[in-house]
Amino acid sequence: MATRADIKCHNCENTFQVFWHSFENQLPIMCPYCSKELDEAMTEKLKNALGTVWNLNYHFRKNHEERKNEPLFTVDFAHVHVPIEKFDLDN
Ligand SMILES: [Zn+2]
């Protein structure tokens, strides 16, 4: 089980990945293409978000393995960036 964040860097428009299981080894979190870096507060928020997703999926699997007939779920999250000026608020 691996929990991964796909991070889009809007400075260079590339996407890179950060993994929960090796989070500390990836510090500081930065775009490998243009070297823009997450600040300390955002790194902490990213760590908390990844940990929460890992924990959710861990418990889905644990419950499935420990309880008979408990369905297995896995959850992925995706965030789609849309520039604010592209929103058509009239529709
Ligand atoms: Zn970049």
PDB file of the backbone (N, CA, C, O) and the ligand in Angstrom, with CONECT records:
HET     ZN  A 101       1
ATOM      1  N   MET A   1       0.848  -1.184   0.000  1.00  0.00           N
ATOM      2  CA  MET A   1       0.000   0.000   0.000  1.00  0.00           C
ATOM      3  C   MET A   1       0.886   1.237   0.000  1.00  0.00           C
ATOM      4  O   MET A   1       1.723   1.407   0.887  1.00  0.00           O
ATOM      5  N   ALA A   2       0.706   2.081  -0.973  1.00  0.00           N
ATOM      6  CA  ALA A   2       1.498   3.305  -1.066  1.00  0.00           C
ATOM      7  C   ALA A   2       0.561   4.472  -1.320  1.00  0.00           C
ATOM      8  O   ALA A   2      -0.323   4.401  -2.173  1.00  0.00           O
ATOM      9  N   THR A   3       0.762   5.530  -0.582  1.00  0.00           N
ATOM     10  CA  THR A   3      -0.030   6.733  -0.788  1.00  0.00           C
ATOM     11  C   THR A   3       0.879   7.798  -1.388  1.00  0.00           C
ATOM     12  O   THR A   3       1.959   8.087  -0.872  1.00  0.00           O
ATOM     13  N   ARG A   4       0.417   8.363  -2.475  1.00  0.00           N
ATOM     14  CA  ARG A   4       1.236   9.269  -3.270  1.00  0.00           C
ATOM     15  C   ARG A   4       0.468  10.551  -3.551  1.00  0.00           C
ATOM     16  O   ARG A   4      -0.735  10.521  -3.814  1.00  0.00           O
ATOM     17  N   ALA A   5       1.166  11.667  -3.493  1.00  0.00           N
ATOM     18  CA  ALA A   5       0.598  12.939  -3.926  1.00  0.00           C
ATOM     19  C   ALA A   5       1.187  13.284  -5.278  1.00  0.00           C
ATOM     20  O   ALA A   5       2.401  13.219  -5.469  1.00  0.00           O
ATOM     21  N   ASP A   6       0.336  13.649  -6.208  1.00  0.00           N
ATOM     22  CA  ASP A   6       0.788  14.171  -7.501  1.00  0.00           C
ATOM     23  C   ASP A   6       0.687  15.691  -7.410  1.00  0.00           C
ATOM     24  O   ASP A   6      -0.410  16.240  -7.318  1.00  0.00           O
ATOM     25  N   ILE A   7       1.810  16.353  -7.437  1.00  0.00           N
ATOM     26  CA  ILE A   7       1.842  17.802  -7.227  1.00  0.00           C
ATOM     27  C   ILE A   7       2.160  18.502  -8.532  1.00  0.00           C
ATOM     28  O   ILE A   7       3.207  18.276  -9.139  1.00  0.00           O
ATOM     29  N   LYS A   8       1.242  19.354  -8.952  1.00  0.00           N
ATOM     30  CA  LYS A   8       1.498  20.136 -10.158  1.00  0.00           C
ATOM     31  C   LYS A   8       2.155  21.447  -9.776  1.00  0.00           C
ATOM     32  O   LYS A   8       1.648  22.183  -8.928  1.00  0.00           O
ATOM     33  N   CYS A   9       3.268  21.733 -10.395  1.00  0.00           N
ATOM     34  CA  CYS A   9       3.966  23.005 -10.205  1.00  0.00           C
ATOM     35  C   CYS A   9       3.487  23.953 -11.294  1.00  0.00           C
ATOM     36  O   CYS A   9       3.711  23.711 -12.480  1.00  0.00           O
ATOM     37  N   HIS A  10       2.834  25.024 -10.891  1.00  0.00           N
ATOM     38  CA  HIS A  10       2.315  25.969 -11.881  1.00  0.00           C
ATOM     39  C   HIS A  10       3.364  26.974 -12.318  1.00  0.00           C
ATOM     40  O   HIS A  10       3.100  27.825 -13.168  1.00  0.00           O
ATOM     41  N   ASN A  11       4.571  26.878 -11.732  1.00  0.00           N
ATOM     42  CA  ASN A  11       5.675  27.707 -12.238  1.00  0.00           C
ATOM     43  C   ASN A  11       6.178  27.154 -13.567  1.00  0.00           C
ATOM     44  O   ASN A  11       6.427  27.908 -14.508  1.00  0.00           O
ATOM     45  N   CYS A  12       6.327  25.818 -13.637  1.00  0.00           N
ATOM     46  CA  CYS A  12       6.878  25.212 -14.858  1.00  0.00           C
ATOM     47  C   CYS A  12       5.888  24.271 -15.544  1.00  0.00           C
ATOM     48  O   CYS A  12       6.187  23.709 -16.597  1.00  0.00           O
ATOM     49  N   GLU A  13       4.696  24.100 -14.934  1.00  0.00           N
ATOM     50  CA  GLU A  13       3.621  23.279 -15.514  1.00  0.00           C
ATOM     51  C   GLU A  13       3.908  21.781 -15.506  1.00  0.00           C
ATOM     52  O   GLU A  13       3.228  21.024 -16.199  1.00  0.00           O
ATOM     53  N   ASN A  14       4.893  21.343 -14.742  1.00  0.00           N
ATOM     54  CA  ASN A  14       5.177  19.910 -14.633  1.00  0.00           C
ATOM     55  C   ASN A  14       4.581  19.336 -13.353  1.00  0.00           C
ATOM     56  O   ASN A  14       4.231  20.076 -12.434  1.00  0.00           O
ATOM     57  N   THR A  15       4.468  18.011 -13.303  1.00  0.00           N
ATOM     58  CA  THR A  15       3.911  17.312 -12.153  1.00  0.00           C
ATOM     59  C   THR A  15       4.965  16.380 -11.576  1.00  0.00           C
ATOM     60  O   THR A  15       5.664  15.677 -12.306  1.00  0.00           O
ATOM     61  N   PHE A  16       5.063  16.388 -10.247  1.00  0.00           N
ATOM     62  CA  PHE A  16       5.984  15.464  -9.580  1.00  0.00           C
ATOM     63  C   PHE A  16       5.251  14.775  -8.440  1.00  0.00           C
ATOM     64  O   PHE A  16       4.165  15.194  -8.038  1.00  0.00           O
ATOM     65  N   GLN A  17       5.864  13.703  -7.922  1.00  0.00           N
ATOM     66  CA  GLN A  17       5.196  12.866  -6.925  1.00  0.00           C
ATOM     67  C   GLN A  17       5.929  12.904  -5.583  1.00  0.00           C
ATOM     68  O   GLN A  17       7.153  13.012  -5.520  1.00  0.00           O
ATOM     69  N   VAL A  18       5.137  12.811  -4.515  1.00  0.00           N
ATOM     70  CA  VAL A  18       5.665  12.716  -3.151  1.00  0.00           C
ATOM     71  C   VAL A  18       4.953  11.536  -2.496  1.00  0.00           C
ATOM     72  O   VAL A  18       3.733  11.408  -2.593  1.00  0.00           O
ATOM     73  N   PHE A  19       5.716  10.682  -1.833  1.00  0.00           N
ATOM     74  CA  PHE A  19       5.159   9.466  -1.232  1.00  0.00           C
ATOM     75  C   PHE A  19       5.114   9.572   0.284  1.00  0.00           C
ATOM     76  O   PHE A  19       6.030  10.099   0.915  1.00  0.00           O
ATOM     77  N   TRP A  20       4.018   9.054   0.859  1.00  0.00           N
ATOM     78  CA  TRP A  20       3.854   9.043   2.305  1.00  0.00           C
ATOM     79  C   TRP A  20       4.948   8.214   2.983  1.00  0.00           C
ATOM     80  O   TRP A  20       5.519   8.641   3.987  1.00  0.00           O
ATOM     81  N   HIS A  21       5.241   7.022   2.431  1.00  0.00           N
ATOM     82  CA  HIS A  21       6.136   6.093   3.116  1.00  0.00           C
ATOM     83  C   HIS A  21       7.581   6.592   3.171  1.00  0.00           C
ATOM     84  O   HIS A  21       8.374   6.088   3.966  1.00  0.00           O
ATOM     85  N   SER A  22       7.926   7.552   2.358  1.00  0.00           N
ATOM     86  CA  SER A  22       9.305   8.062   2.406  1.00  0.00           C
ATOM     87  C   SER A  22       9.311   9.587   2.487  1.00  0.00           C
ATOM     88  O   SER A  22      10.212  10.251   1.974  1.00  0.00           O
ATOM     89  N   PHE A  23       8.278  10.125   3.147  1.00  0.00           N
ATOM     90  CA  PHE A  23       8.094  11.578   3.167  1.00  0.00           C
ATOM     91  C   PHE A  23       9.331  12.308   3.685  1.00  0.00           C
ATOM     92  O   PHE A  23       9.797  13.271   3.077  1.00  0.00           O
ATOM     93  N   GLU A  24       9.863  11.833   4.829  1.00  0.00           N
ATOM     94  CA  GLU A  24      10.983  12.542   5.461  1.00  0.00           C
ATOM     95  C   GLU A  24      12.215  12.547   4.550  1.00  0.00           C
ATOM     96  O   GLU A  24      12.998  13.497   4.567  1.00  0.00           O
ATOM     97  N   ASN A  25      12.381  11.496   3.764  1.00  0.00           N
ATOM     98  CA  ASN A  25      13.549  11.411   2.875  1.00  0.00           C
ATOM     99  C   ASN A  25      13.444  12.356   1.681  1.00  0.00           C
ATOM    100  O   ASN A  25      14.428  12.607   0.987  1.00  0.00           O
ATOM    101  N   GLN A  26      12.235  12.876   1.451  1.00  0.00           N
ATOM    102  CA  GLN A  26      12.023  13.722   0.282  1.00  0.00           C
ATOM    103  C   GLN A  26      12.109  15.213   0.609  1.00  0.00           C
ATOM    104  O   GLN A  26      11.903  16.069  -0.251  1.00  0.00           O
ATOM    105  N   LEU A  27      12.419  15.502   1.884  1.00  0.00           N
ATOM    106  CA  LEU A  27      12.486  16.910   2.315  1.00  0.00           C
ATOM    107  C   LEU A  27      13.793  17.556   1.855  1.00  0.00           C
ATOM    108  O   LEU A  27      14.812  16.870   1.777  1.00  0.00           O
ATOM    109  N   PRO A  28      13.794  18.834   1.554  1.00  0.00           N
ATOM    110  CA  PRO A  28      12.607  19.677   1.392  1.00  0.00           C
ATOM    111  C   PRO A  28      11.864  19.309   0.114  1.00  0.00           C
ATOM    112  O   PRO A  28      12.460  18.895  -0.881  1.00  0.00           O
ATOM    113  N   ILE A  29      10.524  19.475   0.172  1.00  0.00           N
ATOM    114  CA  ILE A  29       9.710  19.162  -0.991  1.00  0.00           C
ATOM    115  C   ILE A  29       9.888  20.277  -2.025  1.00  0.00           C
ATOM    116  O   ILE A  29       9.592  21.442  -1.758  1.00  0.00           O
ATOM    117  N   MET A  30      10.365  19.906  -3.181  1.00  0.00           N
ATOM    118  CA  MET A  30      10.551  20.898  -4.237  1.00  0.00           C
ATOM    119  C   MET A  30      10.269  20.285  -5.602  1.00  0.00           C
ATOM    120  O   MET A  30      10.351  19.072  -5.795  1.00  0.00           O
ATOM    121  N   CYS A  31       9.940  21.147  -6.524  1.00  0.00           N
ATOM    122  CA  CYS A  31       9.727  20.710  -7.896  1.00  0.00           C
ATOM    123  C   CYS A  31      11.084  20.277  -8.466  1.00  0.00           C
ATOM    124  O   CYS A  31      12.025  21.071  -8.481  1.00  0.00           O
ATOM    125  N   PRO A  32      11.192  19.038  -8.930  1.00  0.00           N
ATOM    126  CA  PRO A  32      12.478  18.577  -9.447  1.00  0.00           C
ATOM    127  C   PRO A  32      12.824  19.174 -10.805  1.00  0.00           C
ATOM    128  O   PRO A  32      13.949  19.027 -11.285  1.00  0.00           O
ATOM    129  N   TYR A  33      11.862  19.845 -11.421  1.00  0.00           N
ATOM    130  CA  TYR A  33      12.090  20.407 -12.753  1.00  0.00           C
ATOM    131  C   TYR A  33      12.587  21.854 -12.694  1.00  0.00           C
ATOM    132  O   TYR A  33      13.440  22.257 -13.484  1.00  0.00           O
ATOM    133  N   CYS A  34      12.042  22.636 -11.742  1.00  0.00           N
ATOM    134  CA  CYS A  34      12.420  24.059 -11.691  1.00  0.00           C
ATOM    135  C   CYS A  34      12.935  24.482 -10.315  1.00  0.00           C
ATOM    136  O   CYS A  34      13.310  25.638 -10.118  1.00  0.00           O
ATOM    137  N   SER A  35      12.955  23.538  -9.355  1.00  0.00           N
ATOM    138  CA  SER A  35      13.507  23.760  -8.007  1.00  0.00           C
ATOM    139  C   SER A  35      12.712  24.719  -7.134  1.00  0.00           C
ATOM    140  O   SER A  35      13.219  25.163  -6.105  1.00  0.00           O
ATOM    141  N   LYS A  36      11.475  25.054  -7.514  1.00  0.00           N
ATOM    142  CA  LYS A  36      10.625  25.833  -6.610  1.00  0.00           C
ATOM    143  C   LYS A  36      10.280  24.942  -5.424  1.00  0.00           C
ATOM    144  O   LYS A  36      10.031  23.748  -5.592  1.00  0.00           O
ATOM    145  N   GLU A  37      10.265  25.522  -4.220  1.00  0.00           N
ATOM    146  CA  GLU A  37      10.171  24.738  -2.990  1.00  0.00           C
ATOM    147  C   GLU A  37       8.914  25.078  -2.191  1.00  0.00           C
ATOM    148  O   GLU A  37       8.506  26.238  -2.129  1.00  0.00           O
ATOM    149  N   LEU A  38       8.301  24.057  -1.579  1.00  0.00           N
ATOM    150  CA  LEU A  38       7.197  24.291  -0.652  1.00  0.00           C
ATOM    151  C   LEU A  38       7.763  24.891   0.625  1.00  0.00           C
ATOM    152  O   LEU A  38       8.831  24.481   1.081  1.00  0.00           O
ATOM    153  N   ASP A  39       7.059  25.858   1.208  1.00  0.00           N
ATOM    154  CA  ASP A  39       7.532  26.394   2.487  1.00  0.00           C
ATOM    155  C   ASP A  39       7.176  25.422   3.614  1.00  0.00           C
ATOM    156  O   ASP A  39       6.484  24.428   3.392  1.00  0.00           O
ATOM    157  N   GLU A  40       7.651  25.718   4.810  1.00  0.00           N
ATOM    158  CA  GLU A  40       7.516  24.796   5.940  1.00  0.00           C
ATOM    159  C   GLU A  40       6.047  24.528   6.291  1.00  0.00           C
ATOM    160  O   GLU A  40       5.668  23.389   6.562  1.00  0.00           O
ATOM    161  N   ALA A  41       5.236  25.571   6.285  1.00  0.00           N
ATOM    162  CA  ALA A  41       3.821  25.416   6.655  1.00  0.00           C
ATOM    163  C   ALA A  41       3.089  24.547   5.635  1.00  0.00           C
ATOM    164  O   ALA A  41       2.276  23.703   6.012  1.00  0.00           O
ATOM    165  N   MET A  42       3.369  24.747   4.352  1.00  0.00           N
ATOM    166  CA  MET A  42       2.681  23.961   3.324  1.00  0.00           C
ATOM    167  C   MET A  42       3.199  22.522   3.291  1.00  0.00           C
ATOM    168  O   MET A  42       2.456  21.594   2.973  1.00  0.00           O
ATOM    169  N   THR A  43       4.476  22.347   3.619  1.00  0.00           N
ATOM    170  CA  THR A  43       5.019  20.995   3.722  1.00  0.00           C
ATOM    171  C   THR A  43       4.295  20.232   4.823  1.00  0.00           C
ATOM    172  O   THR A  43       3.979  19.054   4.655  1.00  0.00           O
ATOM    173  N   GLU A  44       4.028  20.895   5.951  1.00  0.00           N
ATOM    174  CA  GLU A  44       3.316  20.267   7.060  1.00  0.00           C
ATOM    175  C   GLU A  44       1.877  19.925   6.667  1.00  0.00           C
ATOM    176  O   GLU A  44       1.376  18.854   7.010  1.00  0.00           O
ATOM    177  N   LYS A  45       1.219  20.829   5.951  1.00  0.00           N
ATOM    178  CA  LYS A  45      -0.151  20.554   5.492  1.00  0.00           C
ATOM    179  C   LYS A  45      -0.170  19.376   4.514  1.00  0.00           C
ATOM    180  O   LYS A  45      -1.071  18.539   4.566  1.00  0.00           O
ATOM    181  N   LEU A  46       0.811  19.314   3.636  1.00  0.00           N
ATOM    182  CA  LEU A  46       0.906  18.199   2.691  1.00  0.00           C
ATOM    183  C   LEU A  46       1.108  16.888   3.442  1.00  0.00           C
ATOM    184  O   LEU A  46       0.479  15.879   3.125  1.00  0.00           O
ATOM    185  N   LYS A  47       1.982  16.910   4.432  1.00  0.00           N
ATOM    186  CA  LYS A  47       2.238  15.703   5.235  1.00  0.00           C
ATOM    187  C   LYS A  47       0.953  15.240   5.931  1.00  0.00           C
ATOM    188  O   LYS A  47       0.645  14.049   5.941  1.00  0.00           O
ATOM    189  N   ASN A  48       0.213  16.178   6.508  1.00  0.00           N
ATOM    190  CA  ASN A  48      -1.037  15.837   7.185  1.00  0.00           C
ATOM    191  C   ASN A  48      -2.060  15.257   6.210  1.00  0.00           C
ATOM    192  O   ASN A  48      -2.751  14.291   6.533  1.00  0.00           O
ATOM    193  N   ALA A  49      -2.157  15.838   5.033  1.00  0.00           N
ATOM    194  CA  ALA A  49      -3.123  15.359   4.035  1.00  0.00           C
ATOM    195  C   ALA A  49      -2.751  13.950   3.560  1.00  0.00           C
ATOM    196  O   ALA A  49      -3.611  13.075   3.461  1.00  0.00           O
ATOM    197  N   LEU A  50      -1.480  13.742   3.273  1.00  0.00           N
ATOM    198  CA  LEU A  50      -1.038  12.411   2.832  1.00  0.00           C
ATOM    199  C   LEU A  50      -1.271  11.375   3.925  1.00  0.00           C
ATOM    200  O   LEU A  50      -1.734  10.268   3.651  1.00  0.00           O
ATOM    201  N   GLY A  51      -0.951  11.735   5.152  1.00  0.00           N
ATOM    202  CA  GLY A  51      -1.135  10.824   6.276  1.00  0.00           C
ATOM    203  C   GLY A  51      -2.592  10.458   6.481  1.00  0.00           C
ATOM    204  O   GLY A  51      -2.911   9.317   6.814  1.00  0.00           O
ATOM    205  N   THR A  52      -3.474  11.424   6.280  1.00  0.00           N
ATOM    206  CA  THR A  52      -4.912  11.173   6.426  1.00  0.00           C
ATOM    207  C   THR A  52      -5.404  10.205   5.361  1.00  0.00           C
ATOM    208  O   THR A  52      -6.185   9.302   5.659  1.00  0.00           O
ATOM    209  N   VAL A  53      -4.958  10.383   4.132  1.00  0.00           N
ATOM    210  CA  VAL A  53      -5.356   9.478   3.043  1.00  0.00           C
ATOM    211  C   VAL A  53      -4.787   8.080   3.294  1.00  0.00           C
ATOM    212  O   VAL A  53      -5.477   7.079   3.102  1.00  0.00           O
ATOM    213  N   TRP A  54      -3.524   8.020   3.724  1.00  0.00           N
ATOM    214  CA  TRP A  54      -2.921   6.720   4.041  1.00  0.00           C
ATOM    215  C   TRP A  54      -3.729   6.021   5.128  1.00  0.00           C
ATOM    216  O   TRP A  54      -4.052   4.839   5.009  1.00  0.00           O
ATOM    217  N   ASN A  55      -4.053   6.760   6.189  1.00  0.00           N
ATOM    218  CA  ASN A  55      -4.768   6.198   7.332  1.00  0.00           C
ATOM    219  C   ASN A  55      -6.162   5.694   6.936  1.00  0.00           C
ATOM    220  O   ASN A  55      -6.590   4.634   7.393  1.00  0.00           O
ATOM    221  N   LEU A  56      -6.856   6.436   6.107  1.00  0.00           N
ATOM    222  CA  LEU A  56      -8.181   6.032   5.630  1.00  0.00           C
ATOM    223  C   LEU A  56      -8.096   4.697   4.885  1.00  0.00           C
ATOM    224  O   LEU A  56      -8.864   3.774   5.155  1.00  0.00           O
ATOM    225  N   ASN A  57      -7.162   4.613   3.955  1.00  0.00           N
ATOM    226  CA  ASN A  57      -7.039   3.382   3.170  1.00  0.00           C
ATOM    227  C   ASN A  57      -6.516   2.221   4.013  1.00  0.00           C
ATOM    228  O   ASN A  57      -6.909   1.073   3.806  1.00  0.00           O
ATOM    229  N   TYR A  58      -5.632   2.522   4.962  1.00  0.00           N
ATOM    230  CA  TYR A  58      -5.135   1.498   5.876  1.00  0.00           C
ATOM    231  C   TYR A  58      -6.297   0.857   6.644  1.00  0.00           C
ATOM    232  O   TYR A  58      -6.358  -0.363   6.794  1.00  0.00           O
ATOM    233  N   HIS A  59      -7.216   1.700   7.127  1.00  0.00           N
ATOM    234  CA  HIS A  59      -8.330   1.171   7.917  1.00  0.00           C
ATOM    235  C   HIS A  59      -9.357   0.443   7.065  1.00  0.00           C
ATOM    236  O   HIS A  59      -9.977  -0.513   7.530  1.00  0.00           O
ATOM    237  N   PHE A  60      -9.547   0.883   5.821  1.00  0.00           N
ATOM    238  CA  PHE A  60     -10.410   0.106   4.919  1.00  0.00           C
ATOM    239  C   PHE A  60      -9.853  -1.303   4.763  1.00  0.00           C
ATOM    240  O   PHE A  60     -10.591  -2.285   4.841  1.00  0.00           O
ATOM    241  N   ARG A  61      -8.546  -1.389   4.543  1.00  0.00           N
ATOM    242  CA  ARG A  61      -7.937  -2.713   4.342  1.00  0.00           C
ATOM    243  C   ARG A  61      -7.957  -3.535   5.629  1.00  0.00           C
ATOM    244  O   ARG A  61      -8.266  -4.727   5.610  1.00  0.00           O
ATOM    245  N   LYS A  62      -7.627  -2.889   6.742  1.00  0.00           N
ATOM    246  CA  LYS A  62      -7.591  -3.581   8.034  1.00  0.00           C
ATOM    247  C   LYS A  62      -8.973  -4.146   8.376  1.00  0.00           C
ATOM    248  O   LYS A  62      -9.086  -5.299   8.791  1.00  0.00           O
ATOM    249  N   ASN A  63     -10.012  -3.344   8.204  1.00  0.00           N
ATOM    250  CA  ASN A  63     -11.371  -3.806   8.505  1.00  0.00           C
ATOM    251  C   ASN A  63     -11.764  -4.958   7.597  1.00  0.00           C
ATOM    252  O   ASN A  63     -12.414  -5.911   8.026  1.00  0.00           O
ATOM    253  N   HIS A  64     -11.365  -4.860   6.346  1.00  0.00           N
ATOM    254  CA  HIS A  64     -11.674  -5.930   5.397  1.00  0.00           C
ATOM    255  C   HIS A  64     -10.994  -7.233   5.814  1.00  0.00           C
ATOM    256  O   HIS A  64     -11.589  -8.306   5.714  1.00  0.00           O
ATOM    257  N   GLU A  65      -9.759  -7.141   6.277  1.00  0.00           N
ATOM    258  CA  GLU A  65      -9.011  -8.342   6.645  1.00  0.00           C
ATOM    259  C   GLU A  65      -9.470  -8.932   7.972  1.00  0.00           C
ATOM    260  O   GLU A  65      -9.422 -10.148   8.156  1.00  0.00           O
ATOM    261  N   GLU A  66      -9.913  -8.093   8.891  1.00  0.00           N
ATOM    262  CA  GLU A  66     -10.249  -8.552  10.240  1.00  0.00           C
ATOM    263  C   GLU A  66     -11.704  -8.963  10.401  1.00  0.00           C
ATOM    264  O   GLU A  66     -12.027  -9.810  11.233  1.00  0.00           O
ATOM    265  N   ARG A  67     -12.581  -8.359   9.603  1.00  0.00           N
ATOM    266  CA  ARG A  67     -14.013  -8.642   9.751  1.00  0.00           C
ATOM    267  C   ARG A  67     -14.512  -9.360   8.509  1.00  0.00           C
ATOM    268  O   ARG A  67     -14.300  -8.921   7.379  1.00  0.00           O
ATOM    269  N   LYS A  68     -15.172 -10.458   8.751  1.00  0.00           N
ATOM    270  CA  LYS A  68     -15.743 -11.206   7.639  1.00  0.00           C
ATOM    271  C   LYS A  68     -16.831 -10.371   6.967  1.00  0.00           C
ATOM    272  O   LYS A  68     -17.615  -9.692   7.629  1.00  0.00           O
ATOM    273  N   ASN A  69     -16.857 -10.438   5.665  1.00  0.00           N
ATOM    274  CA  ASN A  69     -17.875  -9.777   4.852  1.00  0.00           C
ATOM    275  C   ASN A  69     -17.787  -8.244   4.836  1.00  0.00           C
ATOM    276  O   ASN A  69     -18.682  -7.577   4.316  1.00  0.00           O
ATOM    277  N   GLU A  70     -16.713  -7.687   5.404  1.00  0.00           N
ATOM    278  CA  GLU A  70     -16.536  -6.234   5.332  1.00  0.00           C
ATOM    279  C   GLU A  70     -15.989  -5.902   3.939  1.00  0.00           C
ATOM    280  O   GLU A  70     -14.935  -6.408   3.555  1.00  0.00           O
ATOM    281  N   PRO A  71     -16.691  -5.063   3.188  1.00  0.00           N
ATOM    282  CA  PRO A  71     -16.212  -4.763   1.835  1.00  0.00           C
ATOM    283  C   PRO A  71     -14.890  -4.006   1.863  1.00  0.00           C
ATOM    284  O   PRO A  71     -14.596  -3.267   2.802  1.00  0.00           O
ATOM    285  N   LEU A  72     -14.110  -4.208   0.821  1.00  0.00           N
ATOM    286  CA  LEU A  72     -12.840  -3.500   0.701  1.00  0.00           C
ATOM    287  C   LEU A  72     -13.027  -2.285  -0.201  1.00  0.00           C
ATOM    288  O   LEU A  72     -13.565  -2.381  -1.304  1.00  0.00           O
ATOM    289  N   PHE A  73     -12.573  -1.152   0.295  1.00  0.00           N
ATOM    290  CA  PHE A  73     -12.582   0.073  -0.500  1.00  0.00           C
ATOM    291  C   PHE A  73     -11.178   0.644  -0.523  1.00  0.00           C
ATOM    292  O   PHE A  73     -10.407   0.460   0.418  1.00  0.00           O
ATOM    293  N   THR A  74     -10.855   1.326  -1.586  1.00  0.00           N
ATOM    294  CA  THR A  74      -9.677   2.182  -1.610  1.00  0.00           C
ATOM    295  C   THR A  74     -10.132   3.526  -2.157  1.00  0.00           C
ATOM    296  O   THR A  74     -10.996   3.597  -3.031  1.00  0.00           O
ATOM    297  N   VAL A  75      -9.541   4.585  -1.634  1.00  0.00           N
ATOM    298  CA  VAL A  75      -9.976   5.928  -2.021  1.00  0.00           C
ATOM    299  C   VAL A  75      -8.794   6.723  -2.567  1.00  0.00           C
ATOM    300  O   VAL A  75      -7.744   6.819  -1.932  1.00  0.00           O
ATOM    301  N   ASP A  76      -8.983   7.281  -3.740  1.00  0.00           N
ATOM    302  CA  ASP A  76      -8.031   8.217  -4.321  1.00  0.00           C
ATOM    303  C   ASP A  76      -8.703   9.580  -4.392  1.00  0.00           C
ATOM    304  O   ASP A  76      -9.906   9.673  -4.637  1.00  0.00           O
ATOM    305  N   PHE A  77      -7.939  10.618  -4.181  1.00  0.00           N
ATOM    306  CA  PHE A  77      -8.447  11.977  -4.298  1.00  0.00           C
ATOM    307  C   PHE A  77      -7.747  12.669  -5.462  1.00  0.00           C
ATOM    308  O   PHE A  77      -6.568  12.425  -5.719  1.00  0.00           O
ATOM    309  N   ALA A  78      -8.450  13.501  -6.139  1.00  0.00           N
ATOM    310  CA  ALA A  78      -7.843  14.299  -7.194  1.00  0.00           C
ATOM    311  C   ALA A  78      -8.363  15.722  -7.079  1.00  0.00           C
ATOM    312  O   ALA A  78      -9.535  15.943  -6.773  1.00  0.00           O
ATOM    313  N   HIS A  79      -7.505  16.662  -7.320  1.00  0.00           N
ATOM    314  CA  HIS A  79      -7.888  18.071  -7.312  1.00  0.00           C
ATOM    315  C   HIS A  79      -7.576  18.632  -8.684  1.00  0.00           C
ATOM    316  O   HIS A  79      -6.439  18.558  -9.149  1.00  0.00           O
ATOM    317  N   VAL A  80      -8.566  19.183  -9.322  1.00  0.00           N
ATOM    318  CA  VAL A  80      -8.372  19.736 -10.652  1.00  0.00           C
ATOM    319  C   VAL A  80      -8.308  21.249 -10.549  1.00  0.00           C
ATOM    320  O   VAL A  80      -9.261  21.888 -10.103  1.00  0.00           O
ATOM    321  N   HIS A  81      -7.200  21.813 -10.955  1.00  0.00           N
ATOM    322  CA  HIS A  81      -7.027  23.263 -10.897  1.00  0.00           C
ATOM    323  C   HIS A  81      -7.728  23.927 -12.073  1.00  0.00           C
ATOM    324  O   HIS A  81      -7.500  23.563 -13.227  1.00  0.00           O
ATOM    325  N   VAL A  82      -8.573  24.889 -11.780  1.00  0.00           N
ATOM    326  CA  VAL A  82      -9.187  25.716 -12.813  1.00  0.00           C
ATOM    327  C   VAL A  82      -8.901  27.165 -12.429  1.00  0.00           C
ATOM    328  O   VAL A  82      -9.276  27.584 -11.334  1.00  0.00           O
ATOM    329  N   PRO A  83      -8.259  27.932 -13.281  1.00  0.00           N
ATOM    330  CA  PRO A  83      -7.977  29.334 -12.946  1.00  0.00           C
ATOM    331  C   PRO A  83      -9.271  30.071 -12.608  1.00  0.00           C
ATOM    332  O   PRO A  83     -10.298  29.856 -13.252  1.00  0.00           O
ATOM    333  N   ILE A  84      -9.221  30.934 -11.605  1.00  0.00           N
ATOM    334  CA  ILE A  84     -10.423  31.594 -11.113  1.00  0.00           C
ATOM    335  C   ILE A  84     -11.125  32.384 -12.218  1.00  0.00           C
ATOM    336  O   ILE A  84     -12.354  32.462 -12.234  1.00  0.00           O
ATOM    337  N   GLU A  85     -10.355  32.971 -13.145  1.00  0.00           N
ATOM    338  CA  GLU A  85     -10.970  33.757 -14.218  1.00  0.00           C
ATOM    339  C   GLU A  85     -11.684  32.900 -15.252  1.00  0.00           C
ATOM    340  O   GLU A  85     -12.398  33.416 -16.112  1.00  0.00           O
ATOM    341  N   LYS A  86     -11.487  31.573 -15.164  1.00  0.00           N
ATOM    342  CA  LYS A  86     -12.145  30.670 -16.113  1.00  0.00           C
ATOM    343  C   LYS A  86     -13.517  30.207 -15.635  1.00  0.00           C
ATOM    344  O   LYS A  86     -14.276  29.593 -16.386  1.00  0.00           O
ATOM    345  N   PHE A  87     -13.827  30.511 -14.368  1.00  0.00           N
ATOM    346  CA  PHE A  87     -15.139  30.122 -13.858  1.00  0.00           C
ATOM    347  C   PHE A  87     -16.212  30.969 -14.505  1.00  0.00           C
ATOM    348  O   PHE A  87     -16.093  32.192 -14.584  1.00  0.00           O
ATOM    349  N   ASP A  88     -17.258  30.312 -14.967  1.00  0.00           N
ATOM    350  CA  ASP A  88     -18.425  31.032 -15.467  1.00  0.00           C
ATOM    351  C   ASP A  88     -19.493  30.918 -14.400  1.00  0.00           C
ATOM    352  O   ASP A  88     -20.222  29.928 -14.337  1.00  0.00           O
ATOM    353  N   LEU A  89     -19.580  31.931 -13.569  1.00  0.00           N
ATOM    354  CA  LEU A  89     -20.468  31.854 -12.413  1.00  0.00           C
ATOM    355  C   LEU A  89     -21.936  32.053 -12.781  1.00  0.00           C
ATOM    356  O   LEU A  89     -22.809  31.868 -11.933  1.00  0.00           O
ATOM    357  N   ASP A  90     -22.224  32.425 -14.024  1.00  0.00           N
ATOM    358  CA  ASP A  90     -23.606  32.607 -14.451  1.00  0.00           C
ATOM    359  C   ASP A  90     -24.303  31.291 -14.777  1.00  0.00           C
ATOM    360  O   ASP A  90     -25.531  31.246 -14.857  1.00  0.00           O
ATOM    361  N   ASN A  91     -23.546  30.239 -14.963  1.00  0.00           N
ATOM    362  CA  ASN A  91     -24.137  28.927 -15.287  1.00  0.00           C
ATOM    363  C   ASN A  91     -24.117  28.005 -14.090  1.00  0.00           C
ATOM    364  O   ASN A  91     -24.573  26.865 -14.181  1.00  0.00           O
TER     365      ASN A  91
HETATM  366 ZN    ZN A 101       8.320  23.445 -11.371  1.00  0.00          ZN2+
END
